[in-house]
């Protein structure tokens, strides 16, 4: 908890510093200087996420990487001296811009604990590649920009564009992702996958702010790409919300567990010994003892998808043969917290001990 709180606190400081970038357009700073700051900051945040966050999520890595690529593209464009250099920089910026909403959508799905079929992700990625190829066509085809020339504004290079017939493709692409994000959050709240309205409002705010900034860029003539700052704020916002929701969910679950133990007959006690944090736990939902090992394996296979990220991590560590103290050290959790996760893990998988869990897991592997 302490580590997550310190990370969230650091992100808030960065957000405050971004909010203080009133120097955009001031006499002391050129547009290129602002792009240098946002590029360096986005790369630092990417490296920071990969080194400071213990349980890194692939979609968050893609999100932070996309923001870094976008800002590097903006910076490269601002210092371009020829049209070919500017178009190449524009393609780099679009590479990040096209895959950034994909990573945002998948990050929100993950945060809302909503699973999607693998084919859905494949289709979304295929569409993203097609949209990027269209957006990267200037210099080769006139389908995205009919005409494009270089213009110098406040010491920075920008592209003066006449839009082509397929330019609206990117508009529909972005609006589709924004609509999907909003739909996912609303569905997650209605289906109680997000426990509180405040959490849903925070997620909706992150999407809504990006939508407003993007619309402003489309309809207001600005010399500076405000999205370069907005993207950084959004990635930090989403990461902070994700970490907070994880903590709130864990605290609420532990509170519910404590309440049930004080109002009902306690289940079989768990030894306080560190080496026995995974002692036998009985649960009414566990499959009958008379079930065969193969039946237990089939049951476990059918419910593995219901595990939370933390439970999945513990499950993998157990089948790798990790000891209790090793699991506690890797997850940075206390013995009582591990007991809590064990109770939920065993109950979901239909086993009562770690030994049984490992045996059934081996049967799954053997069957595969």
Secondary structure, DSSP 8 states (H G I E B T S, - for coil): -HHHHHHHHHHHHHHHHHHT-TTTTSTT--HHHHHHHHHHHHHHHHHHHHHH-SS--HHHHHHHHHHHHHHHHHHHHHT--SHHHHHHHHHHHHHHHHHHHHHHHHHHHHHTT----HHHHHHHHHHHHHHHHHHT-BTTBSSSEEEEEEEEETTEEEEEEEE-TTTHHHHHHHHHHHHHHHHHHHHHHHTTSS--HHHHHHHHHHHHHHHHHHHHHHHS--SS-THHHHHHHHHHHHHHHHHHHHHHHHHHHHHHHHHHHHHS---S----SGGGTT-----TTS--TTS-HHHHHHHHHHHGGGS-HHHHHHHHHHHTT--HHHHHHHHT--HHHHHHHHHHHHHHHT-SSHHHHHHHHHHHHHH-
